[in-house]
């Protein structure tokens, strides 16, 4: 039989939880205001005309425009493309770092984190120098005779995607590497001792145990990528227009706060839908894993 817990210990635990919650209340209040008040202001602004009158015309104008849906498609293409490349590059890199000796892994992780030590605007202009037609990459390719003409690597979708992946890959790598590093090496040795190949060990041991880190990194990459502005504005050269650049132009060119607010709400709704879909997918995968373990 399991002995019942001491009521005095339970009361102490409840008091301790309330105490730590009270310590966090000021920070939660400030963060809540900083997150909620701007959203409420944007919602109100989306129903106002330039003269301050309430209307739904802003929604009709924005949602009936083909530019809005084109920008939405571009936003999704950039976000999903960035996520796919981060997964393809980040998981093998995290596996290599987790398998290396601690000192080597720390040195390699420092090199991977180097892009985060520089402002995003500086990094973006760095890629502009590298990718333009007379940049270092095209100069090396044409100078070595590998190509006769420079590749169009900037002011297009390709250049924008390269810049976004360069920024997001270290951020994706951090939770994935942390999850793989915490895997017990004895589990890998046990699988190998039972005849599992390296591919089977990765598929049946490492990937399921690091799924939480991969999921967290994927959510961070998607949320950040949806709101990217500087990289598409610089490397896209006005030819790659996600929702963020449409918002900027509505404000800087037309001073149309109503339309910009509607586009901002559309961006928030897109983030919320993707978040709900990812959480639902994670729950389904968890249920399948539990069902498979009981089978």
Buried (B, 14 or more C-beta within 10 A) or exposed (E): EEEEEEEEEEEEEEEEEEEEEEEEEEEEEEEEEEEEEEEEEBBEBBBBEEEEEEBEEBBEBBEEBEEBEEBBEBBBBBBBBBBBBBBEBBBEBBBBBBBBEEEEBEEBBEEBEEBEEEEBEEBBBBBBEBBBBEBEBBBEBBEEEEEEEBBEBBBBBBBBBBBBBBBBBBBBBBBBBBBBBEBEEEEBEEBBEEEBEEEEBBEEBBBEBBBBBBBBBBBBBBBBBBBBBBBBBBBBBEEBBBBBBBBBBBBEEEEBBBBBBBBBBBBBEBBEEBEEEBEEEBEEEEEEEEEEEEE
